[in-house]
Amino acid sequence: MANDSKKKDEFIWAALLHLGMNMWGDQKAPLKPVCDHLRFDEPVWREVTQAMHDIGMNMIVIDLGEGMEFKKHPELAVKGTWSQDKMRRELDRLRGLGLEPIPKLNFSTLHDAWLGEYQWMISTPEYYRVVEDTIAEAIDVFDRPRFMHLGWDEEDVGSLQQRFELMIERHSDLWWHDFLFTLKQVEDRGVRPWVWHARDFDEWVARCPKNVLASWAMYGRTYNVDKVDVVRHVKMIPRFKGLDDAGFDQIPCATTWIPNYYAKYHLKNNDVNFPLTVQHCRNTLSPERLKGFLMAPWTSTQFSRREFLLRSIDIVGQSMKI
């Protein structure tokens, strides 16, 4: 079983890899998926996971989305969606590589296109039933993992959903109700919930249960607040320490992806973000609450992204020496 007590104190070096990709953008016509087939190349997946093993990484967070079938909701599948039997066989292979597999399903309204028509039924009895069913099946297939990642980032109509044809955002107590509902589904099954820290920082710290495993991310190129090249990073950098001071266990997230706000710089890579994040958090966070680091390349697992993914894993390997 993945929920192995021997892993409890092992420092985590993880990567987030995508099986499903229907998590950005909304539909152009009702009831049709963003993409009707799985955008995924299995040989690349196998090469990248082997590379993770080779450098000594020990965890893989699998963004499932439409990539795995849900037996109670076969309507969520697309062409190429993996059967649960295939997923179980792959999980055995990953564990054989020393990689602890963690399921991820994102329930933020910015990243829930994988839910098909249910993304427009937010906060209804039907929606809650689908949420409960998909979480339960993921936990069952992954054999009650230590953690389950629930996403919950960037639910913000005011900026990120402006390109959508239909904008949906929960506010105030409704957001908290649905957020806490998903946490309970995970906890009731003996698994620890893992989420992105999001929304107003002070409110989140005050209202989020302390048993939640938190990930915060700052995708910039410096942790010196006097030298930031993106103004909002001045407020983002201290949040790692703020979460630590509030008593949250953390797995900080970093990337090799180049955010859109760097377009004007014409960068060829963002290879500095991950090692700088490791260095900053090693120097500022409590060792007992710093549980590891997560590489999120934010790209599909396809032949066209093979070199980028392998470079991302190599950067983790370099950063493990810091």
C-alpha positions in Angstrom: 0.0 0.0 0.0 1.2 3.5 -0.9 0.3 4.8 2.6 3.5 3.4 4.1 4.6 4.6 7.5 8.2 4.3 6.3 7.7 7.2 4.0 6.4 9.5 6.7 9.7 11.2 7.4 11.3 10.9 4.0 12.0 14.3 2.4 9.9 14.6 -0.8 11.3 15.4 -4.2 8.2 15.4 -6.5 7.1 16.3 -10.0 3.6 17.1 -11.2 3.0 15.4 -14.5 -0.1 15.6 -16.6 -2.2 12.7 -17.8 -5.3 14.8 -18.5 -5.1 18.3 -19.9 -8.7 19.5 -20.1 -8.1 22.0 -17.3 -7.7 25.3 -19.1 -10.3 27.1 -21.1 -14.0 26.5 -21.5 -16.1 24.8 -24.2 -17.1 26.5 -27.4 -20.3 24.5 -27.5 -22.4 23.0 -24.7 -21.5 19.6 -23.5 -18.4 19.2 -25.6 -15.0 18.7 -24.0 -12.2 21.2 -24.6 -10.4 18.4 -26.4 -12.1 15.1 -27.3 -8.9 13.0 -27.0 -6.1 12.5 -24.5 -3.2 14.7 -25.3 -0.5 12.3 -24.0 2.3 10.2 -25.3 3.1 7.2 -23.2 6.8 6.8 -24.3 7.5 10.3 -23.1 5.8 9.5 -19.8 7.9 6.4 -19.3 11.2 8.2 -20.2 10.5 11.1 -17.8 9.5 8.8 -14.9 12.6 6.8 -15.5 14.6 10.0 -15.4 12.9 10.8 -12.1 14.0 7.5 -10.7 17.6 7.9 -12.0 18.2 11.1 -10.1 16.6 9.9 -6.9 13.2 11.6 -6.9 10.6 9.8 -4.8 7.1 11.1 -5.7 5.0 11.8 -8.7 1.8 13.8 -8.6 -0.5 12.7 -11.4 -2.9 15.3 -12.7 -5.7 13.0 -13.7 -8.5 15.1 -15.2 -10.1 13.3 -18.1 -7.1 10.9 -18.2 -8.5 8.1 -16.1 -12.0 6.6 -16.3 -14.5 7.0 -13.5 -16.8 4.0 -13.5 -19.7 6.0 -12.0 -19.2 8.7 -14.6 -18.1 7.2 -17.9 -19.3 10.4 -19.6 -16.1 12.2 -18.3 -13.9 10.1 -20.5 -12.4 11.1 -23.9 -10.7 9.0 -26.6 -7.6 7.5 -25.1 -8.7 7.8 -21.4 -7.0 5.1 -19.3 -9.0 2.3 -17.7 -8.7 1.9 -14.0 -7.0 -1.4 -14.6 -4.3 0.2 -16.8 -3.8 2.9 -14.1 -3.3 0.3 -11.4 -0.7 -1.5 -13.5 1.1 1.8 -14.1 1.0 2.6 -10.4 2.7 -0.7 -9.7 5.4 0.2 -12.2 5.9 3.7 -10.7 6.2 2.2 -7.2 8.8 -0.2 -8.6 10.8 2.9 -9.6 10.6 4.2 -6.1 8.1 6.9 -7.0 5.1 7.3 -4.7 2.1 8.1 -6.8 -0.3 10.8 -5.7 -3.6 11.6 -7.5 -4.6 15.1 -8.3 -8.1 16.4 -9.3 -8.6 20.2 -9.5 -11.9 21.6 -8.4 -11.2 25.3 -9.0 -13.6 26.7 -11.6 -10.7 27.9 -13.6 -9.3 24.3 -14.0 -12.3 22.0 -14.0 -13.1 21.6 -17.7 -12.4 17.9 -17.2 -15.7 17.8 -15.4 -17.6 18.3 -18.6 -21.2 19.5 -18.1 -20.8 19.3 -14.3 -18.5 22.4 -14.4 -21.6 24.4 -15.0 -23.5 22.8 -12.1 -21.2 24.2 -9.3 -22.6 23.9 -5.8 -25.6 21.8 -6.7 -26.5 18.3 -5.4 -25.5 16.8 -8.7 -22.1 18.5 -8.6 -21.4 17.4 -5.0 -22.3 13.8 -6.0 -19.8 13.9 -8.9 -17.1 15.4 -6.7 -17.6 12.7 -4.1 -17.6 9.9 -6.6 -14.5 11.0 -8.5 -12.5 11.6 -5.3 -13.6 8.2 -3.9 -12.6 6.4 -7.1 -9.3 8.1 -7.4 -8.4 7.2 -3.8 -9.5 3.6 -4.4 -7.4 3.2 -7.6 -4.4 4.7 -5.9 -4.8 2.3 -2.9 -5.5 5.0 -0.3 -2.4 7.2 -0.9 -0.8 9.4 1.7 -2.0 12.5 0.0 -4.5 13.6 -2.6 -4.0 17.0 -4.3 -7.3 18.9 -4.9 -5.9 22.0 -6.7 -8.2 24.9 -5.8 -6.0 27.6 -7.3 -6.9 30.7 -9.4 -10.6 30.8 -9.1 -10.8 34.4 -10.0 -13.3 35.8 -12.6 -11.8 39.3 -12.3 -8.7 38.4 -14.3 -8.0 34.8 -15.4 -11.5 33.9 -16.7 -12.0 37.0 -18.8 -11.3 34.9 -22.0 -14.1 32.4 -21.1 -17.5 32.4 -22.7 -19.0 31.6 -19.3 -17.4 32.8 -16.1 -18.1 31.0 -12.9 -16.6 31.9 -9.5 -17.7 31.1 -6.0 -17.3 33.8 -3.4 -17.0 34.1 0.4 -18.7 31.3 2.4 -19.8 29.4 -0.7 -16.2 29.0 -1.8 -15.2 27.8 1.7 -18.2 25.4 1.9 -17.1 23.7 -1.4 -13.4 23.8 -0.5 -14.1 22.2 2.9 -16.5 19.7 1.3 -13.7 18.3 -0.9 -11.3 18.2 2.1 -13.8 16.1 4.0 -14.2 13.6 1.2 -10.5 13.0 1.2 -10.1 12.9 5.0 -13.0 10.6 5.5 -11.1 8.1 3.4 -8.0 8.3 5.5 -6.0 10.5 3.1 -4.4 13.9 3.8 -5.6 16.7 1.5 -3.0 18.7 -0.4 -3.9 22.1 -2.0 -2.5 25.2 -3.6 -2.7 28.1 -1.2 -5.1 30.6 -3.0 -7.3 33.6 -2.4 -6.8 36.2 0.3 -3.8 35.2 2.3 -5.0 36.3 5.8 -8.4 34.7 5.3 -7.0 31.5 4.0 -4.5 31.2 6.9 -7.3 31.8 9.4 -9.9 29.5 7.9 -8.0 26.6 6.3 -7.6 23.6 8.6 -4.0 23.2 9.7 -3.8 19.5 8.8 -3.9 20.5 5.1 -0.6 20.1 3.2 0.0 23.5 1.5 1.9 24.4 -1.7 2.7 28.0 -2.5 4.5 29.1 -5.7 6.4 32.2 -6.9 7.6 31.7 -10.4 10.0 34.6 -10.5 13.8 34.8 -11.1 14.9 36.3 -7.7 13.9 36.1 -4.1 15.4 39.5 -3.3 12.4 41.8 -2.9 14.6 44.8 -3.9 15.4 43.2 -7.3 12.1 41.7 -8.4 11.2 42.1 -12.1 7.5 41.5 -11.4 5.9 43.9 -8.9 3.5 41.4 -7.4 6.3 39.1 -6.4 7.1 41.5 -3.6 4.0 40.3 -1.8 4.3 36.7 -3.0 7.7 36.0 -1.7 6.9 36.4 2.1 4.0 34.0 1.8 6.2 30.9 2.2 7.3 32.2 5.6 3.8 33.3 6.4 2.4 29.8 5.9 5.3 28.4 8.0 4.6 30.9 10.8 0.9 29.9 10.7 1.8 26.3 11.3 1.2 24.7 7.9 3.3 21.9 6.5 4.5 22.9 3.1 5.8 21.4 -0.2 6.8 24.6 -2.0 6.2 24.5 -5.8 8.5 25.8 -8.4 8.8 25.6 -12.2 10.7 25.8 -15.4 7.7 27.2 -17.2 7.9 30.9 -18.4 4.8 32.8 -17.1 3.0 35.1 -19.5 4.1 38.2 -17.5 7.6 37.5 -18.7 6.7 37.7 -22.4 8.2 41.2 -22.8 11.6 39.8 -21.6 11.7 37.2 -24.4 13.2 34.6 -22.1 14.5 31.3 -23.4 14.0 29.5 -20.1 13.1 29.9 -16.5 15.6 27.4 -15.2 16.6 29.5 -12.2 13.2 29.4 -10.4 13.4 25.9 -8.9 16.9 26.1 -7.4 16.2 29.6 -6.1 13.0 28.3 -4.5 14.9 25.4 -2.9 17.6 27.7 -1.5 15.1 30.3 -0.2 12.9 27.8 1.5 15.8 25.9 3.0 17.0 29.1 4.5 13.8 30.5 5.8 11.3 27.7 6.7 11.1 25.4 9.7 12.8 22.1 8.8 10.0 20.2 10.6 7.3 21.8 8.4 9.2 21.8 5.1 8.2 18.4 3.8 9.8 18.6 0.3 9.6 20.4 -3.1 7.4 20.0 -6.1 8.5 20.6 -9.7 5.5 21.7 -11.9 6.6 22.1 -15.5 3.0 23.0 -16.5 3.0 21.3 -19.9 1.5 18.2 -21.6 3.3 14.9 -21.5 3.9 14.7 -25.3 6.7 14.2 -27.8 6.8 18.0 -28.5 7.5 18.7 -24.8 10.0 15.8 -24.2 13.2 17.9 -24.0 11.5 20.5 -21.8 10.3 17.8 -19.4 13.6 16.0 -19.2 15.4 19.3 -18.6 12.9 20.1 -15.8 13.8 16.8 -14.1 17.5 17.4 -14.5 17.1 20.8 -12.8 15.5 19.0 -9.8 18.4 16.7 -9.7 20.8 19.7 -9.6 18.7 21.3 -6.9 18.7 18.2 -4.7 22.3 19.0 -3.9 21.6 22.5 -2.5 
